[in-house]
Amino acid sequence: EDSGSFVIVEHTSANPLHPLHCGHLRNSILGDVLARLLRAIGRKVEVHYLINDMGRQVAILLLGYLKREDKALPEDVKHDIYVGELYVEANRMVEKDESLEREVDSLLKRMESGDPEIKDLLDKIVDYCIEGQMETLKRLGISFDIYTKESRLCWSGKVSNVVKKLLRTKYAKQDPEGAVYLDLGEFGIDVPFYLLRSNGTTLYGVRDVAYSIYKLERGAERVYNVIGSEQSLEQRQVRKALEILGYKNVEDKLVHVGYDVVRTPEFGSMSGRKGEFIAVDFIIDEAKKRAYKSISKSDISENEKDVISETVAISAIKFSMLNTPLNKVINFRLNEALNLKANSGPYILYTLTRARSILRKSGERMIDTSSINYSYLDGDVEKRLLIDMSRLPAIFREVTNNLTPNVLTKYTLRIADNFNKFYETKPVLNAPEGEDASLARLSLVKAVDIVLTNILKIIGVQPLEKM
């Protein structure tokens, strides 16, 4: 296994139509943690974001904008919220008036062909929405190296090139309405893989083939695509289309990191077109409000409270999105996610602040580690801690290779649980057994500090000095 190999992780890639919702949360957090883990085990990683600015939904959004009298894109509201409202309005308009479908079709053709007038408008609205979405991801500490617009794949000829090549193969067929698809039956895929609508415009799947070629041609040994499990059929179709085009080892090189849905029983269900979704910003703000109420210490300033409650909120959300196997539904409950006493991100943060508090109080006592008598760490809890902590690099590899972030969260909780047992039963700074016992226990506390800090770095959470 070449530890220095180059890989790509593509994640989030939300439609530029509305704010990010809790369905995106699992994707973004999973993709970000995967990229951090790959870097930790020595890979060179590029994180990609595809901007889906070519689909029919975007044409509906543009139509809604063009029908508006007020064409200003305001700066005093969060951009993605404004676009989300515009998109809902546009959908209602098209549902009420069927004649507008023709205008949507016409816009779609103009978008794909790169009509100069539409090009500028498309970029203006899409970039405006993306700015709002990126503000949300910035709160989560999530960033990207490369953004690719689907429009550029179309306008550069990359998509039409793929279509031309696929049309020349024996798998290309036309349905009675005139739409074009690939018949992949001989590969055990019975569902047609549609490339073109009957009006000649492209469908998402064929644009994804062109995008996959772009990623592979960057020289990546492996491309991780973080996309919901409901897309697994289309992912298989894309890989098969690439094989038909002559690309080798596609099954190995393109890894579909699938995951199940997120349910929010506390807040209701979701539909982007109707504007019924639980925005990520709302979830962070709500978590932050509840975290703020739990900060009772009087020596913490308002500014510190704000930072602490935001960090606690982020840790709660991230941990709960990672703590469930990818093939299981997440029933996200905020109060459980914020539990300071067990099984949560805030619990890990709290455990680390306990360790750091001891280290602060110890002053300079830890300078010389060569003379530490480790025989004082002979209790069951200390032994379990030492054995578990020594496995950190192996855990990072296991979680990365098997795509099991829940193994990392369970491992972290075990360390926190054992440290808290140790904290409550073994005095550190004033050990009754004497200074040698204190120094040995201090060295254990320091090791816990290092391990938990490293794990929080992978999860993308800032450690706190106090809570």
N, C-alpha and C positions, 0 to 999 in steps of 0.2 A: 504494500500500500504506500503510494507516494505521498508523503505528508505535505510536500510543497505544491501539490497540484492546484490548478486553477479551476474554480467552480463558480457557477452563477446561481443565485437564489432570486427568484421572482416572486413577489408577494404583494398583497393588497389589490393593486391594479383595479381600483373601484371605478365605476362609471362616473364621468364628471357631470352628474345630474342632480346630486343632493348631498347632504352631509353624510359622513361615514356613520353607519349604524352598527348595532352590536353584532350583527353577522360578520361584519368586516373585522371586528375586534379580535376574534379568534385567529383569523388569517394573519393579520398584521403582527400580532404578538408571537405567533408560531413562527412566521417567516423571519422575524427579527432575531428571535432566540436561536433559530437554526443557523443563521448567518454568524452570530456571535460564537456559537459552539464550533462551527467549522473553522473559524479563525483561531479559536483557542487550541484546536488540535493541529494547527499548522497549515491549513489551506489558505490559498490566496482567494479572496472572495469578492465578487462584484454583486451588488444588490440592485436588481432591476425593478422598474415599475412601468407597466404598460398603460398608456392612457387610451381608453376605448372611445375615441372621438369620431367614429365612423358609422356607428350603427343607426338603425331606424329610430331608436329612442332619442338619440342626439338630434336627428332631423326633426322630431316632434318638438324638442326643446327650442331649436332654432326658429321653427314656425311660430311657436308661442311668442318668442321675442320679437319677430318681425311684425306680428299682428298688434303688438303693444304700441300705444301712442307714446308713452314715456320710455325712451330708449336708454336712459341713463342707467349705469350699473353703480349703485350707491356704495360709498366707502364707509358709511356709518352703521352697516350691519355686517355680520359675518358672511362672507361671499357665498359659501356653499349653502347657507340657509336661504339666502335670497334666490339662488338658482333652483333650489329644491321647490320653493313656492311657485316659481315660474313654470317649472316642469309639471307640477300637479295641475296648474291652471291650463297648460297646453294640452295635457291628456284629456281633461274634461271637455275642452273645446273640440278636440278631434272625435271624441266619443259621441258628442251631440250632433256633429255635422259631418256626415259621411263624405261629402264632396271634398273635404279637406284632405282625405287620404291621397288624392291625386297630387295635391300640393306637397305632401310629405314625400311621395315617390319622386317628384321632380327635384325637390331639395336634395334627396339622397343621391340622385344621379349627379347633380351639380357638385355635391360634396366629394364624391368619388373621383370625378374627372378633374377636380382642382380648379373649378371656376374661381377666378381671381377675387370677385366680389364676395363670394361665400367663404373663401379661404380665410380672409382677414376677420370676418365676423365669427367664424368657427373658432379661430385661435383666441379671439378676444373673450368670448364667453367661456370657453373651456379653461383657459388659463386663469380666468377670474375665479371659477369654481375650485380649481385645483389648489389655488392659494389658500382658500378656506379649509380644504381637506388637510393640507400639509400643516396648518396651524394646529389642528387636532393631533396629528401624528407627532408633532414636535413636543406636545405635552407628554406623550408617552415615551419620549426619547428615541423615536424611530425615524431613521433617515434612509435615503437611497443614493446610489452612485450614478445611476443612469436612468433617465426617463425616455421612453420611446412612444411617439404618437402613432396610432394606427394610420392616421391620415398620411404620414410620411412614408409608411410602407406602401400605401396605395399610389401616392403621387410619384414616388421614385420608380414605379414600374415593378417593384418586388412582388406585389400581389398578382398583377396580371401575368407576370412571368410564370408564377406557380400555376395559375389557372391554365395557361397555354400548354404547359408541360403535362398537366394532369388530363387535359382534354384529349391529348394524343395517345393516352393509354387505353387498354381494352376495358378498363373499369369504369370509364366515363359513360353515363347514361342520361337520358332526358325523360322527365315524367310528362304525362298528358298536358299539363299546364305550360310546359316549356321550361320548367326549372331544371337545372343540371346537378347531378349528384354522382358520387362514386358508389358503385356496388361492391361492397367488401365482403360479400357472402362467403367467398372461398377462404377467407381468413377467420370464419366463425363469427363475423359481425353482421347481423341480419338487418340492422337499421341503416337506411341509406345515409351517406355523408354528403349533405347538400353543400354545394359550392356557390351556385348562382341562383338568384331569384328568377322568375320568369321574365322580369323586366331587365335582366342582365346585370343587376347590381350584386355585389359579393356578400356572402354571409360570413358571420364571425369565424366559423371553423376554418375556412380557407385563409383568412387573414392570420389566424393563429399558426397555420402551417408556415406562412411567410415569416412570421415573427420567430418561430422556432428555428428556422434556417438562419435567421440573423443572429440568434443567440449561439447556435452551434458553430457558426463561422467566426465567432469571436475567439474560438480555440478552447472553449471550456471542455474539460474532461467529463463534467457532469453538470446538468442543468436541473435544479430543483424547482418545480412549479407548484407553489402552494395555492391550491384551488379546491373548493368544496367537493366532497365525494359525489354530489349529484352530477358533477361534470366528468365522472370517470369514463363514461361511454365516449364522449367527445374527445377526451384525452387519448383513448385507445385509437379512435379514428384518425386523429392527427398523427400519431406515431406510425400508423399503417400507411397513411398518405406519404409520409417522409420516406418510408422504406420503398414504396412504389417509385419514388423519385430517385432512388439509388443511395440514400443515406444509410450508413452501416451502424450496427450496434445501437440502434435507436432505443430499444427497450432498456438497455443499460444506461444510456447517456441521459435520457429524459426521464426524470423521476417525478411522478405525480404524488405530491404530499397532500393526500386527501384528508378531510376531517368532516365530522358530522355537524349538525346545526347547533345554534345557541338559542335556548328558549329563555324568556324573561317573564315567568309567571307573575312576578310582582308588577310589571309594567304593561303587559298586553302583547298582542301580536303585531306583525309588520307587513306593510305593502308600500314599496317606494312610489309606485304610480299614484296611489291615493294619498301619499304623504303621511302614511301611518307607519312610522318607524321610530325606534328608540335610538336617538342620536348618541354617539360615543361621548360627545361633550356633556350631554345631559347626565349620562352614567357617571362620568368623572366628577361633575359638579355635585351630584347627589351623594356620591361616596365621600367627597371632600367635606360636605356639610356635616355628614354623620361623624366623620373622623374628627372634625373640629370640636364637636360637642364632647368628645371623649377625652380631650386634652384638659386635664384638671390642674396641672401644676401652675402655681402662681408666679414662678420665676421665669416663665417663658413669655417673651414679648409678642405683640400682635403679629409682627412681621415673621417671627420664628414660627408662630402657630400656623400661619398661612402656608409656609414652606413645609412644615411637618405634616399638616393635614393633606396637602396635595401629594406628598410622597407616600403617605400611608394609603391614600386612595388608589394611586397608581399601582402600588405593591399588591393591594387587595385584588384589583382587576386582573393584573397580569398573572398572579399566582393561580387564581381560580380558572383562568383560561388554559393553563398548562397542566392543571392537576387531574384532568380527566383523559383517559386514553382517546386517541384521535378518532377511533371508530364509534365512540359513544356520544350521545347527545349531552350537551351541558345545560342543566337547569340552573341558570345564574340567579343566585339570591344574595343581595347586597349585604344583608346583616351577617350571613355566614361568612362571606368573603372578608368582612371587616373584623372578625372575631380575634381579639388580642390574645386569647388564652390558648388557642390550638388551631392547627390545620389551616393556616392562612399566611398570606404575605406579611400582614402587620405583625403576626406572631413571630415570624423570622426576624423582622426589623427590631422588634422589642427584645428578642433574645440577644441580638448583636449589640444593642445599646447597653444591656446588662454587662456583657463582656467588656465593652469599651469603658464603662464606668469603673470597673475594677482596675483596668489597665491605667486609667487616668489617676486614680487614687494611689496606685503603686509607685508613682513617681519614677525614680531612676533605679529601682531595685532589680530590674531585669538585665542590666548591662552585660554581665559575664555569664553566658549560657554554658560554658565549658565545664563549670564546676557544679552543675545541677545534678542532684541525686534523684534520678527518675524512679527509684524503687518506691518512692512515696505515691506514685500513681498506680497502685496495685489493686484498687477497688474495681468491682465489676463495671460500674458506670464509666470510670476512666478508661478501662481497657476497651470497652465498646466504642467509646469516642475515638480513641487512638486508631483502632482497627478501621472504623468507618472513614475517618479523615484521610487515612493513607490510601483509600480507594478513589479519591477524587478524580485523578486523571483517567482512571479506567471507567469511571461513571460517565465522564464527559464523552469518551469514545463510544461507550455502549449506547448512550442516549442519541448521539449523532448517527451512528450506523443503523440503529433500529427505529429511529424516528419515534422515540418514546419519552417526550418531555415529562410525562407523569412519573417516570422513574427518577428523574432529577428532583422533582418536588417531594416525592416520598423520602428520598435519601436526605434531603435538606431538613425535612421535618424530624427525621430520626435523630439527626445531629442536634437539632434545637431541643427536642425532648430530653435527650440524654444530658445535654449541657445544663438544662434547667434543673434536672434532678441533682446533678453535681453541685450547682450553685446553691441549692437549698440544703444540701447535706454536708458539704465540705467547706469549712471556712478557708478562705484563700489568703487574705492579707494578714490575718492574725491566727494562723493555724496553731492549735494547742500543742501539736507535735514539734513546733519550733520553726525557725527561719528556713531551714532546708525544705521542709514540707511546703511552706508558703511559696518559695521560689519554684519548686516543681509544679505546683498547682498554677502559678502565674504563667509558666511556660505553656501549660495546657490551654489556659484562657487565651493566650496570644495565638496559639494554633487555631482555635475555634474562630477567633477574629479574622484570621487570614482566609480560612476556608469559606466562612459565610460571606465575607466581602467579595471573594472571587465568584461565588455563586450568584450573588446579587448583581454583579457586573454582567454576567451571562443573561440574567433575566432582564437587565436594563433598569435597575432600581438603585437610586443613590442611598448609601447607608446614612443613618442619622446618629448624632451624638447623644441626643436625648429625645424622649417622647412624653 
